[in-house]
């Protein structure tokens, strides 16, 4: 009888439909993972170039006639650097060609020489081999990204400059070094000098303010609405508005921050304090909704047992229900903070799109954020900013993964405890 039922056409069609559904789900997952892998590999492959920087060595005259040791701190070393380039390539005579020759080095070359001399006075007194950071176009060519065939198609880097780089490389005066400046300096209009430290610090400060405001307020609001608020029209209206705020575009919160925090309260523009407050407004609905769902997931027997043992409603909630729901609340906070970490629109409205070079040291100093920095670099015409943009995206992803990992560890800890 069982074999007959199993062999019926209707049952075979049902099993076939279930099998097709399972394979459709597997194929969808494989396609999603494939697109994710292609995106990550393509961005990571481009980002590798930002981790190295070309350096060029020149024989620089630092004798007594060129540098006065007593006046080294106030001297300008631009002429000395240019003279070293002319001495290395004495055939360059025309003014136009000299400008191209000077373009092999970064505009910061004179300051690099000054910093090396002030750090090591023993360099003074003769001709020394000094390493300088190359310009962005020279860096791209030295890495092989800009080929010799493509040199003819660009106005920023010509065949003469390519020949000079090749000559320096043949003499062993061109090296690829790890680009520490990318992680230790702020933004710059020169790609070879630009870094993410100021944007990274701005993002961390803004997220700290966001978490300090949104997490406790969101948790206590969820507990009150779920456990203590009377079920009437006012509470229903509040719930509806919270659900609607979760779907509001982020730029609306930026407009709200611009109108209230900046224009009414007069808080400093472009500061991490205002950025964190705007992001907290954006993440509050997500945290409240997720926290209420976690509170509903606690079995009613926990509440009933606590009340039966003589606990008050407040004791039952904060001693038994809330601790059990806390791991899920952390998950809701992760979702809200992840959205805040990668969102750019609200920060643009409060002025965090400004060109900020200095690293912020407090919540009130002007700052930018990592997503905004990526937006600015992606819009820059310089080709070298493409590598910087990809590397900043990878850093943003690593930062996000680290946040999720820390939250998962905390959640596991609470799960073991309770």
KEVEX-850037 format. One record per residue (C-alpha): chain; x, y, z; residue number from 1. Coordinates in pm, 1 decimal, always signed. Layout:
BEGIN
ATOM	unit	X	Y	Z	pos
ATOM	A	X	Y	Z	NUM;
...
//
This chain:
BEGIN
ATOM	unit	X	Y	Z	pos
ATOM	A	+0.0	+0.0	+0.0	1;
ATOM	A	+283.6	+237.5	+87.3	2;
ATOM	A	+464.3	+166.2	-237.8	3;
ATOM	A	+147.9	+238.8	-428.6	4;
ATOM	A	+100.9	+575.0	-254.7	5;
ATOM	A	+462.4	+670.3	-314.0	6;
ATOM	A	+429.7	+596.0	-683.9	7;
ATOM	A	+121.4	+804.4	-746.8	8;
ATOM	A	+168.0	+1079.2	-1008.2	9;
ATOM	A	+55.1	+1354.2	-771.6	10;
ATOM	A	+312.8	+1258.0	-511.2	11;
ATOM	A	+588.0	+1237.2	-772.6	12;
ATOM	A	+500.2	+1585.6	-898.3	13;
ATOM	A	+508.2	+1720.1	-544.7	14;
ATOM	A	+851.3	+1569.2	-480.7	15;
ATOM	A	+974.9	+1708.7	-813.2	16;
ATOM	A	+844.4	+2055.2	-723.7	17;
ATOM	A	+1019.1	+2040.6	-386.1	18;
ATOM	A	+1342.3	+1932.5	-552.2	19;
ATOM	A	+1320.5	+2217.6	-803.9	20;
ATOM	A	+1257.1	+2463.3	-521.6	21;
ATOM	A	+1562.7	+2341.8	-328.5	22;
ATOM	A	+1784.6	+2366.0	-635.9	23;
ATOM	A	+1648.0	+2713.0	-715.2	24;
ATOM	A	+1745.4	+2824.0	-365.6	25;
ATOM	A	+2092.9	+2673.9	-399.2	26;
ATOM	A	+2147.6	+2836.0	-737.7	27;
ATOM	A	+2033.3	+3172.1	-600.1	28;
ATOM	A	+2282.1	+3142.9	-313.4	29;
ATOM	A	+2565.1	+3045.3	-549.5	30;
ATOM	A	+2487.0	+3338.7	-780.1	31;
ATOM	A	+2480.2	+3581.7	-486.0	32;
ATOM	A	+2810.4	+3449.8	-353.3	33;
ATOM	A	+2958.1	+3470.6	-702.7	34;
ATOM	A	+2862.4	+3835.9	-743.0	35;
ATOM	A	+2995.2	+3909.6	-393.4	36;
ATOM	A	+3323.8	+3735.2	-471.8	37;
ATOM	A	+3363.8	+3919.8	-803.5	38;
ATOM	A	+3293.9	+4255.5	-637.9	39;
ATOM	A	+3529.1	+4190.9	-346.5	40;
ATOM	A	+3811.1	+4058.5	-565.3	41;
ATOM	A	+3783.0	+4345.8	-815.3	42;
ATOM	A	+3786.6	+4609.4	-541.9	43;
ATOM	A	+4064.4	+4433.3	-351.9	44;
ATOM	A	+4276.8	+4393.6	-665.6	45;
ATOM	A	+4256.3	+4766.2	-730.6	46;
ATOM	A	+4313.6	+4848.5	-364.0	47;
ATOM	A	+4647.1	+4664.1	-355.1	48;
ATOM	A	+4809.9	+4949.1	-545.8	49;
ATOM	A	+4730.6	+5193.5	-265.4	50;
ATOM	A	+4933.6	+4988.1	-17.1	51;
ATOM	A	+5263.2	+5067.2	-189.7	52;
ATOM	A	+5419.4	+5398.7	-289.8	53;
ATOM	A	+5706.0	+5468.2	-528.8	54;
ATOM	A	+6009.7	+5644.4	-383.0	55;
ATOM	A	+6288.7	+5804.4	-586.6	56;
ATOM	A	+6646.6	+5853.2	-463.4	57;
ATOM	A	+6852.6	+6159.5	-556.7	58;
ATOM	A	+7203.0	+6275.9	-468.7	59;
ATOM	A	+7134.9	+6601.2	-282.2	60;
ATOM	A	+7402.8	+6858.0	-204.4	61;
ATOM	A	+7373.1	+6939.7	+167.4	62;
ATOM	A	+7712.5	+7105.7	+203.4	63;
ATOM	A	+7775.3	+7431.5	+390.7	64;
ATOM	A	+7722.0	+7638.1	+76.4	65;
ATOM	A	+7377.7	+7486.7	+20.4	66;
ATOM	A	+7248.1	+7454.4	+377.2	67;
ATOM	A	+7332.9	+7667.7	+677.7	68;
ATOM	A	+7294.9	+7440.3	+983.6	69;
ATOM	A	+7192.5	+7734.5	+1200.0	70;
ATOM	A	+6908.8	+7829.1	+965.5	71;
ATOM	A	+6789.9	+7480.5	+868.8	72;
ATOM	A	+6457.6	+7514.3	+1051.2	73;
ATOM	A	+6359.5	+7829.1	+859.7	74;
ATOM	A	+6506.2	+7741.0	+519.9	75;
ATOM	A	+6310.6	+7641.1	+210.8	76;
ATOM	A	+6454.6	+7333.6	+46.0	77;
ATOM	A	+6263.0	+7345.7	-281.4	78;
ATOM	A	+6555.8	+7489.6	-476.5	79;
ATOM	A	+6790.5	+7223.0	-340.0	80;
ATOM	A	+6556.2	+6943.6	-451.6	81;
ATOM	A	+6516.3	+7095.6	-797.5	82;
ATOM	A	+6891.4	+7134.1	-830.4	83;
ATOM	A	+6935.0	+6765.5	-746.9	84;
ATOM	A	+6695.3	+6674.6	-1028.4	85;
ATOM	A	+6877.3	+6900.7	-1273.7	86;
ATOM	A	+7212.6	+6753.2	-1172.2	87;
ATOM	A	+7079.8	+6403.0	-1231.1	88;
ATOM	A	+6948.3	+6495.1	-1577.8	89;
ATOM	A	+7177.3	+6773.8	-1705.5	90;
ATOM	A	+7042.4	+6745.1	-2061.8	91;
ATOM	A	+6712.7	+6904.7	-1955.6	92;
ATOM	A	+6748.8	+7270.4	-2052.8	93;
ATOM	A	+6410.1	+7406.9	-2156.8	94;
ATOM	A	+6180.6	+7555.9	-1894.5	95;
ATOM	A	+5889.5	+7340.2	-2006.4	96;
ATOM	A	+6097.6	+7023.9	-1974.7	97;
ATOM	A	+6222.6	+7131.6	-1633.9	98;
ATOM	A	+5864.6	+7161.7	-1508.2	99;
ATOM	A	+5803.6	+6806.4	-1628.3	100;
ATOM	A	+6120.8	+6694.6	-1454.7	101;
ATOM	A	+6014.3	+6854.6	-1127.0	102;
ATOM	A	+5682.6	+6672.7	-1164.0	103;
ATOM	A	+5850.7	+6338.9	-1095.2	104;
ATOM	A	+5846.4	+6416.5	-724.1	105;
ATOM	A	+5561.9	+6495.0	-491.7	106;
ATOM	A	+5497.6	+6862.2	-405.3	107;
ATOM	A	+5587.4	+6759.7	-49.4	108;
ATOM	A	+5945.6	+6671.2	-150.7	109;
ATOM	A	+6095.9	+6989.6	-4.6	110;
ATOM	A	+5921.2	+6931.4	+328.4	111;
ATOM	A	+6034.9	+6567.8	+326.7	112;
ATOM	A	+6395.9	+6681.6	+291.2	113;
ATOM	A	+6351.0	+6934.6	+571.2	114;
ATOM	A	+6198.7	+6675.3	+804.5	115;
ATOM	A	+6483.6	+6431.1	+737.5	116;
ATOM	A	+6745.4	+6696.7	+805.7	117;
ATOM	A	+6579.8	+6810.3	+1130.0	118;
ATOM	A	+6551.9	+6447.9	+1241.8	119;
ATOM	A	+6912.9	+6366.4	+1154.3	120;
ATOM	A	+7157.7	+6655.8	+1152.6	121;
ATOM	A	+7437.0	+6422.4	+1044.7	122;
ATOM	A	+7303.5	+6444.3	+688.2	123;
ATOM	A	+7447.6	+6795.2	+662.3	124;
ATOM	A	+7798.6	+6852.0	+537.3	125;
ATOM	A	+7812.3	+6690.4	+193.9	126;
ATOM	A	+7623.3	+6510.7	-82.0	127;
ATOM	A	+7375.1	+6256.9	+51.5	128;
ATOM	A	+7142.9	+6004.9	-111.5	129;
ATOM	A	+6791.0	+6108.5	-11.0	130;
ATOM	A	+6468.3	+5920.6	-86.2	131;
ATOM	A	+6163.0	+6120.7	-191.0	132;
ATOM	A	+5798.4	+6032.0	-250.9	133;
ATOM	A	+5717.6	+6029.5	-621.8	134;
ATOM	A	+5424.2	+6209.7	-777.7	135;
ATOM	A	+5098.8	+6026.3	-844.8	136;
ATOM	A	+5158.5	+5985.8	-1218.6	137;
ATOM	A	+5516.3	+5870.2	-1168.2	138;
ATOM	A	+5391.1	+5627.0	-906.6	139;
ATOM	A	+5134.3	+5480.0	-1146.7	140;
ATOM	A	+5392.2	+5442.4	-1423.7	141;
ATOM	A	+5654.5	+5286.4	-1196.0	142;
ATOM	A	+5400.6	+5025.8	-1081.0	143;
ATOM	A	+5320.9	+4932.9	-1439.3	144;
ATOM	A	+4959.6	+5050.5	-1425.5	145;
ATOM	A	+5032.1	+5320.2	-1681.8	146;
ATOM	A	+5204.0	+5140.3	-1968.0	147;
ATOM	A	+5443.8	+5293.4	-2217.8	148;
ATOM	A	+5180.7	+5263.7	-2491.1	149;
ATOM	A	+4932.0	+5456.2	-2280.1	150;
ATOM	A	+5179.6	+5733.2	-2205.8	151;
ATOM	A	+5109.1	+5892.9	-2544.0	152;
ATOM	A	+4739.5	+5917.3	-2458.0	153;
ATOM	A	+4778.2	+6119.0	-2138.9	154;
ATOM	A	+4865.5	+6483.7	-2094.6	155;
ATOM	A	+4981.4	+6447.5	-1736.5	156;
ATOM	A	+5266.6	+6209.2	-1808.5	157;
ATOM	A	+5472.9	+6215.7	-2123.1	158;
ATOM	A	+5735.0	+5998.4	-2286.7	159;
ATOM	A	+6015.8	+6215.3	-2145.0	160;
ATOM	A	+5902.1	+6151.6	-1787.4	161;
ATOM	A	+5869.0	+5780.3	-1862.0	162;
ATOM	A	+6228.6	+5778.8	-1986.4	163;
ATOM	A	+6352.4	+5955.0	-1673.2	164;
ATOM	A	+6174.8	+5701.7	-1450.6	165;
ATOM	A	+6325.8	+5415.7	-1651.4	166;
ATOM	A	+6672.4	+5567.9	-1615.9	167;
ATOM	A	+6634.3	+5608.7	-1240.7	168;
ATOM	A	+6502.8	+5255.2	-1208.7	169;
ATOM	A	+6799.2	+5119.8	-1406.5	170;
ATOM	A	+7032.5	+5284.2	-1154.1	171;
ATOM	A	+6846.7	+5130.0	-859.3	172;
ATOM	A	+6706.1	+5465.6	-748.4	173;
ATOM	A	+6339.0	+5364.5	-763.9	174;
ATOM	A	+6180.0	+5154.0	-489.9	175;
ATOM	A	+5831.1	+5038.9	-395.4	176;
ATOM	A	+5768.3	+5079.2	-22.7	177;
ATOM	A	+5472.3	+5014.1	+203.0	178;
ATOM	A	+5251.5	+5321.3	+202.2	179;
ATOM	A	+5228.4	+5403.2	+572.1	180;
ATOM	A	+5107.4	+5754.1	+486.4	181;
ATOM	A	+4774.8	+5605.8	+371.9	182;
ATOM	A	+4701.4	+5499.7	+730.7	183;
ATOM	A	+4876.0	+5779.7	+922.3	184;
ATOM	A	+4779.8	+6102.6	+744.9	185;
ATOM	A	+4469.9	+6296.4	+654.6	186;
ATOM	A	+4320.9	+6391.5	+322.3	187;
ATOM	A	+4515.9	+6579.5	+56.4	188;
ATOM	A	+4455.1	+6712.6	-291.2	189;
ATOM	A	+4765.0	+6519.4	-399.9	190;
ATOM	A	+4683.7	+6146.6	-429.2	191;
ATOM	A	+5028.8	+6033.1	-315.7	192;
ATOM	A	+4988.1	+6229.3	+8.9	193;
ATOM	A	+4626.3	+6142.8	+86.8	194;
ATOM	A	+4536.4	+5919.3	+381.0	195;
ATOM	A	+4231.6	+5796.7	+568.3	196;
ATOM	A	+4328.0	+5860.9	+929.8	197;
ATOM	A	+4125.5	+6181.1	+971.7	198;
ATOM	A	+3818.2	+6021.5	+810.6	199;
ATOM	A	+3859.4	+5704.2	+1016.1	200;
ATOM	A	+3885.9	+5899.5	+1342.0	201;
ATOM	A	+3583.6	+6109.0	+1241.6	202;
ATOM	A	+3379.8	+5794.2	+1175.7	203;
ATOM	A	+3480.7	+5640.1	+1507.7	204;
ATOM	A	+3393.4	+5953.1	+1701.8	205;
ATOM	A	+3057.6	+5985.5	+1524.9	206;
ATOM	A	+2975.4	+5618.5	+1585.4	207;
ATOM	A	+3071.1	+5653.8	+1952.4	208;
ATOM	A	+2827.1	+5943.1	+1991.4	209;
ATOM	A	+2563.5	+5751.8	+1794.3	210;
ATOM	A	+2597.1	+5441.4	+2010.7	211;
ATOM	A	+2604.9	+5639.4	+2336.9	212;
ATOM	A	+2275.8	+5808.9	+2246.7	213;
ATOM	A	+2078.4	+5556.4	+2042.7	214;
ATOM	A	+2148.9	+5231.8	+2229.3	215;
ATOM	A	+2032.6	+5324.4	+2583.1	216;
ATOM	A	+1746.6	+5541.2	+2457.4	217;
ATOM	A	+1634.5	+5272.7	+2213.2	218;
ATOM	A	+1653.5	+4995.0	+2474.9	219;
ATOM	A	+1459.6	+5187.1	+2741.1	220;
ATOM	A	+1201.7	+5305.4	+2487.7	221;
ATOM	A	+1146.4	+4947.7	+2369.9	222;
ATOM	A	+1113.3	+4819.3	+2726.6	223;
ATOM	A	+861.1	+5087.3	+2817.2	224;
ATOM	A	+650.8	+5042.6	+2504.8	225;
ATOM	A	+650.1	+4664.1	+2530.8	226;
ATOM	A	+622.7	+4610.6	+2906.2	227;
ATOM	A	+470.4	+4915.9	+3072.6	228;
ATOM	A	+295.4	+5145.0	+2821.4	229;
ATOM	A	-87.0	+5126.3	+2833.6	230;
ATOM	A	-246.9	+4994.7	+2516.5	231;
ATOM	A	-434.0	+5300.7	+2396.2	232;
ATOM	A	-443.0	+5527.5	+2094.0	233;
ATOM	A	-142.1	+5728.7	+2205.7	234;
ATOM	A	+82.9	+5421.3	+2230.3	235;
ATOM	A	-50.5	+5293.2	+1897.3	236;
ATOM	A	+27.2	+5629.9	+1738.2	237;
ATOM	A	+381.4	+5616.5	+1877.1	238;
ATOM	A	+432.1	+5263.1	+1742.5	239;
ATOM	A	+307.4	+5360.6	+1397.3	240;
ATOM	A	+539.6	+5661.4	+1385.2	241;
ATOM	A	+839.0	+5451.5	+1494.4	242;
ATOM	A	+769.1	+5202.0	+1215.6	243;
ATOM	A	+734.0	+5485.7	+964.8	244;
ATOM	A	+1059.7	+5649.4	+1078.1	245;
ATOM	A	+1247.1	+5325.9	+1011.0	246;
ATOM	A	+1157.8	+5361.8	+640.7	247;
ATOM	A	+1233.2	+5735.0	+608.1	248;
ATOM	A	+1525.6	+5813.2	+370.2	249;
ATOM	A	+1843.7	+5899.7	+554.5	250;
ATOM	A	+1877.3	+6238.8	+387.7	251;
ATOM	A	+1563.0	+6350.7	+572.2	252;
ATOM	A	+1745.0	+6297.6	+900.5	253;
ATOM	A	+2028.8	+6506.3	+760.7	254;
ATOM	A	+1787.4	+6789.0	+685.6	255;
ATOM	A	+1647.4	+6757.0	+1036.9	256;
ATOM	A	+1996.1	+6780.5	+1185.3	257;
ATOM	A	+2074.0	+7082.3	+968.0	258;
ATOM	A	+1755.9	+7260.6	+1076.5	259;
ATOM	A	+1761.9	+7172.7	+1446.8	260;
ATOM	A	+2116.8	+7102.1	+1562.0	261;
ATOM	A	+2293.4	+7360.7	+1346.8	262;
ATOM	A	+2043.0	+7639.8	+1285.7	263;
ATOM	A	+1849.7	+7628.9	+1615.1	264;
ATOM	A	+2101.8	+7505.5	+1873.1	265;
ATOM	A	+2406.8	+7646.0	+1694.0	266;
ATOM	A	+2625.2	+7338.9	+1734.8	267;
ATOM	A	+2956.6	+7338.2	+1540.9	268;
ATOM	A	+2924.6	+7244.6	+1178.2	269;
ATOM	A	+3103.4	+6935.3	+1044.8	270;
ATOM	A	+3169.8	+6808.2	+1397.9	271;
ATOM	A	+3148.6	+6440.8	+1500.5	272;
ATOM	A	+2908.3	+6544.6	+1776.4	273;
ATOM	A	+2645.8	+6662.0	+1528.3	274;
ATOM	A	+2720.4	+6370.8	+1296.5	275;
ATOM	A	+2668.9	+6122.1	+1578.6	276;
ATOM	A	+2345.4	+6289.6	+1686.7	277;
ATOM	A	+2207.3	+6274.9	+1332.6	278;
ATOM	A	+2308.4	+5909.6	+1296.1	279;
ATOM	A	+2147.6	+5829.7	+1632.2	280;
ATOM	A	+1817.3	+5971.4	+1509.4	281;
ATOM	A	+1844.8	+5745.0	+1207.1	282;
ATOM	A	+1927.5	+5428.1	+1403.0	283;
ATOM	A	+1680.9	+5473.6	+1691.9	284;
ATOM	A	+1376.6	+5327.2	+1508.9	285;
ATOM	A	+1573.5	+5019.0	+1401.1	286;
ATOM	A	+1697.9	+4953.4	+1753.1	287;
ATOM	A	+1353.6	+5005.9	+1908.1	288;
ATOM	A	+1180.3	+4771.7	+1663.0	289;
ATOM	A	+1443.3	+4498.4	+1700.2	290;
ATOM	A	+1447.5	+4530.4	+2080.0	291;
ATOM	A	+1069.9	+4501.6	+2105.4	292;
ATOM	A	+1079.3	+4189.1	+1892.7	293;
ATOM	A	+1339.7	+4039.4	+2127.0	294;
ATOM	A	+1127.6	+4120.3	+2431.7	295;
ATOM	A	+829.5	+3947.8	+2270.2	296;
ATOM	A	+1047.6	+3642.4	+2210.5	297;
ATOM	A	+1105.4	+3587.8	+2583.3	298;
ATOM	A	+866.7	+3312.0	+2702.7	299;
ATOM	A	+573.4	+3445.7	+2910.6	300;
ATOM	A	+652.2	+3184.1	+3175.0	301;
ATOM	A	+960.6	+3387.8	+3273.0	302;
ATOM	A	+746.5	+3686.7	+3362.1	303;
ATOM	A	+482.1	+3474.7	+3530.6	304;
ATOM	A	+737.5	+3286.1	+3738.7	305;
ATOM	A	+905.9	+3607.8	+3854.7	306;
ATOM	A	+572.9	+3767.1	+3947.1	307;
ATOM	A	+462.7	+3448.2	+4125.4	308;
ATOM	A	+776.0	+3461.7	+4340.1	309;
ATOM	A	+681.5	+3810.2	+4456.7	310;
ATOM	A	+884.7	+4025.7	+4217.0	311;
ATOM	A	+742.1	+4357.9	+4111.0	312;
ATOM	A	+678.1	+4423.5	+3738.9	313;
ATOM	A	+992.2	+4637.6	+3723.8	314;
ATOM	A	+1200.5	+4366.0	+3889.8	315;
ATOM	A	+1055.9	+4098.5	+3662.5	316;
ATOM	A	+1139.7	+4307.3	+3356.9	317;
ATOM	A	+1489.8	+4425.9	+3443.1	318;
ATOM	A	+1608.7	+4118.6	+3637.2	319;
ATOM	A	+1467.4	+3842.8	+3415.4	320;
ATOM	A	+1310.1	+3951.0	+3086.3	321;
ATOM	A	+1553.1	+4220.4	+2969.3	322;
ATOM	A	+1871.6	+4015.3	+3035.8	323;
ATOM	A	+1734.2	+3727.5	+2829.7	324;
ATOM	A	+1645.3	+3965.8	+2544.2	325;
ATOM	A	+1973.6	+4157.4	+2561.3	326;
ATOM	A	+2166.2	+3939.0	+2310.5	327;
ATOM	A	+1898.8	+4002.0	+2048.9	328;
ATOM	A	+1905.2	+4371.0	+2134.9	329;
ATOM	A	+2274.4	+4373.4	+2052.5	330;
ATOM	A	+2186.9	+4227.9	+1713.2	331;
ATOM	A	+1942.4	+4511.6	+1653.0	332;
ATOM	A	+2208.4	+4761.1	+1752.9	333;
ATOM	A	+2448.2	+4598.1	+1505.5	334;
ATOM	A	+2199.6	+4646.2	+1221.6	335;
ATOM	A	+2145.4	+5010.5	+1312.9	336;
ATOM	A	+2515.4	+5087.9	+1358.6	337;
ATOM	A	+2600.2	+4913.9	+1031.0	338;
ATOM	A	+2354.3	+5137.7	+851.4	339;
ATOM	A	+2501.1	+5441.5	+1023.8	340;
ATOM	A	+2858.4	+5336.6	+939.7	341;
ATOM	A	+2802.6	+5327.0	+564.8	342;
ATOM	A	+2554.6	+5610.2	+525.2	343;
ATOM	A	+2670.9	+5929.9	+359.0	344;
ATOM	A	+2363.2	+6141.0	+282.7	345;
ATOM	A	+2288.7	+6273.0	+635.6	346;
ATOM	A	+2654.3	+6363.7	+689.8	347;
ATOM	A	+2662.9	+6562.2	+366.2	348;
ATOM	A	+2376.7	+6778.4	+488.5	349;
ATOM	A	+2556.5	+6881.1	+807.6	350;
ATOM	A	+2879.7	+6977.5	+632.3	351;
ATOM	A	+3099.0	+6671.8	+691.5	352;
ATOM	A	+3176.4	+6676.1	+318.9	353;
ATOM	A	+3426.2	+6956.1	+375.7	354;
ATOM	A	+3792.6	+6910.2	+285.6	355;
ATOM	A	+3947.7	+6820.9	+622.9	356;
ATOM	A	+4322.5	+6759.0	+648.9	357;
ATOM	A	+4377.1	+6773.8	+1024.7	358;
ATOM	A	+4289.0	+6478.1	+1243.1	359;
ATOM	A	+4005.2	+6568.4	+1484.9	360;
ATOM	A	+4104.3	+6553.6	+1849.7	361;
ATOM	A	+3762.5	+6618.8	+2003.7	362;
ATOM	A	+3392.7	+6589.0	+1926.6	363;
ATOM	A	+3365.7	+6958.8	+1843.9	364;
ATOM	A	+3643.7	+6989.4	+1585.9	365;
ATOM	A	+3563.1	+6973.0	+1211.8	366;
ATOM	A	+3587.4	+6621.9	+1073.1	367;
ATOM	A	+3478.3	+6401.7	+789.4	368;
ATOM	A	+3372.0	+6036.8	+777.1	369;
ATOM	A	+3505.9	+5737.8	+588.3	370;
ATOM	A	+3201.3	+5699.9	+355.8	371;
ATOM	A	+3221.2	+6070.6	+275.1	372;
ATOM	A	+3594.2	+6037.0	+206.9	373;
ATOM	A	+3520.9	+5754.2	-35.7	374;
ATOM	A	+3259.4	+5970.4	-205.4	375;
ATOM	A	+3503.8	+6259.3	-244.9	376;
ATOM	A	+3785.3	+6042.6	-381.2	377;
ATOM	A	+3553.7	+5862.3	-623.4	378;
ATOM	A	+3455.1	+6201.3	-766.0	379;
ATOM	A	+3817.2	+6317.5	-809.5	380;
ATOM	A	+3954.1	+6331.8	-1166.0	381;
ATOM	A	+4304.5	+6212.4	-1072.3	382;
ATOM	A	+4359.9	+5854.1	-1177.7	383;
ATOM	A	+4560.8	+5768.8	-866.8	384;
ATOM	A	+4256.7	+5830.7	-645.1	385;
ATOM	A	+4099.2	+5515.2	-790.5	386;
ATOM	A	+4336.1	+5299.4	-586.3	387;
ATOM	A	+4276.2	+5513.3	-278.1	388;
ATOM	A	+3899.5	+5476.9	-318.6	389;
ATOM	A	+3916.6	+5098.6	-344.7	390;
ATOM	A	+4150.7	+5074.1	-46.0	391;
ATOM	A	+3920.9	+5295.7	+162.5	392;
ATOM	A	+3627.2	+5070.0	+71.2	393;
ATOM	A	+3821.9	+4764.8	+192.0	394;
ATOM	A	+3904.3	+4945.9	+516.9	395;
ATOM	A	+3536.7	+5031.1	+559.8	396;
ATOM	A	+3442.1	+4665.5	+509.4	397;
ATOM	A	+3707.7	+4551.6	+757.4	398;
ATOM	A	+3582.2	+4807.6	+1007.3	399;
ATOM	A	+3226.1	+4677.6	+962.9	400;
ATOM	A	+3332.8	+4314.1	+1001.6	401;
ATOM	A	+3526.7	+4402.1	+1317.6	402;
ATOM	A	+3218.9	+4571.4	+1464.6	403;
ATOM	A	+3002.9	+4268.9	+1388.9	404;
ATOM	A	+3262.9	+4032.9	+1531.3	405;
ATOM	A	+3285.4	+4231.8	+1855.3	406;
ATOM	A	+2906.5	+4239.2	+1884.9	407;
ATOM	A	+2883.9	+3863.4	+1823.8	408;
ATOM	A	+3140.6	+3799.2	+2097.8	409;
ATOM	A	+2942.6	+4015.4	+2340.0	410;
ATOM	A	+2620.8	+3842.4	+2242.6	411;
ATOM	A	+2774.2	+3497.9	+2298.5	412;
ATOM	A	+2900.5	+3610.5	+2636.3	413;
ATOM	A	+2554.0	+3715.3	+2745.8	414;
ATOM	A	+2403.5	+3396.2	+2608.5	415;
ATOM	A	+2641.8	+3189.3	+2821.5	416;
ATOM	A	+2574.9	+3403.1	+3124.9	417;
ATOM	A	+2201.3	+3391.2	+3103.0	418;
//
